[in-house]
């Protein structure tokens, strides 16, 4: 399983870029999965649903399954968040694992950067960033990719991972 990440500040366009790249990878016959690190307050469950009621009654894990999908929710209940490496072990085998939101994970990453976020560049402090994708000129020694040239970004990633 090859792993590739996207790092950037909130609002930089990471999710949108990944959304555009995913079909390009699938079209090439790759089985692609994604792991995203979210803010600590996220929830995929909704009040009133059975699964929500079971979790709030004290279940440590709730697995919901149907003929189309399944999801496993695990409550940490005060335990430490598992490491990035531990989280990856939950992913079923695939050709390409896309990672969003683990800014400092030791994996190859593209930094997605937009000036309007008002934030500085990450790659000067992260040796795992292998390229920058932006919609403006960025002063960098790394390959600079046009954020809107999705085929070019996909080709860069596949080439970097020897999946081309």
N, C-alpha and C positions, 0 to 999 in steps of 0.2 A: 504494500500500500504506500503510495507516494503522498506526501503531505506538503501543502503549500498554503501560506497564510497571507492575509491582508491586514495591514496595520494602518491606522490613521485616527485622527480625532473625530469626534461625533460631528456629523454633518458634512464630512469630506466626500462621501459618495461610495463608501465600501460596499454597502448592501446593493446599491443600484448596479455597480460594476459587476459584482458576483452574479446578480440576477441576469445580466447580459451575457456573461461568460459561460454559465452553467449549460445552456442549450448547445453552445458550440462544442463543449467537451462531450456531451451526451451524443451529439450528432457524429462524433468521431468514434463512437462505440465504447466510450469509457463509462464505467459505473462510478458515479460521483456521489459522495456524501459530504455533509457539512456539519461542523461543530462551531457554535457561536457562544461566546462569553457575553452574558447579558448583565445588566444592572441587578443588584441583589434583590430588588423588589418585584422582578417579573413574575408572572403567573400565567399559565396556559389554561388554567381551570377557571370555572365560573361559579359564583354562588348559586345555590339551588340545584346544581347537577349532583348526581349520586356520588361521583368521584370526589367532588369538592367536599361533600358531607362526610365521606369516609376519611379523607385526609384530616379534616378538622376534628373528627372524632378520635384521631390518634394513630391512624395507620402510618407506618414508616414508608411503605411503598404502595402505590396503586397502579395496576396495569390495566389499561383499557384496550380492548381488542375488538376488531370487526373484520368483515371480509375484505376491507380495503386498506386498513392501516392498524397499527398498534402504537401505543405510547406508554412509557413507564415513567411515572413521577416518583421521585425519591425525596423525601423530606430530610433535611440535615438535622433538624431539631437541635440546633446549637453546636453540632459537630463542625469541625473545620472543613472548609470547601476542599474537595479533592484536587490534587495537582492536575496540571495539564496532561501529564503522562497517564495518570489514572483515568481521566475522562476519556482519552482516546481508546482505552481498552473496552469501552462500552459500544464502540462503533463496529458494526458488522464489516467483514472484509469488503474492500472496494478497490478500484484502480487509483482513484484520486480523492483524497480527503482535503476539502477546502476548510480553512480555519479563519474565522473572523472574530476579532475582538481580544485575542490574547496577544497584546502589543509586544510583550517581551519574551514570548515563547522561542526556544532555540530551534526554529525551523526557517527555511527560506521564505521570505515575504516580499510583497510589493507594498511600498508605502503609497497610500492614496492621499494626495495633498491638494488642498484648495486654499488660496490666500484668504478667502472670506471667512474661514473658521477663526482667523485671528491667532492661531496656534503656530508654534514653531515646527520645524522639521524633526522627525524622529530618527531618521537614518544616521545622522552623525553620532548618535549614541547607541545604535543597535547594529552590530556587525552582521546580523542575520538578514537585514534588508538588502535585497539583491537588485532592486530597481525602484524607480519612482514613477507613478502614474499621476499626471496632473493635466489641468486644462490651461496652464500657463507655463512659461519658461521658468525652470528651477535651476539654480546654480548648484550642480552636483556632479560628482565624478561617476556616479552610477548611471546605467542606462536610463534615459528619460523617455517614457512612453506616453503617448497621447491618451488621456483618460477616455476619450470617446472613440478610439480606434480599437474596438473590441476584438476583432480578428487578430490584430497585431499583438495585443496583450495576451490573448489565448495562445498564440504561437510562441511568444516569449516564455510563458509558463511551461508549455509542453516541451519546448526545447531545453529549458533549464532542468526539467525533471527526466529528460531522455524518454519522453512519451510520444514524441513527434513521429 
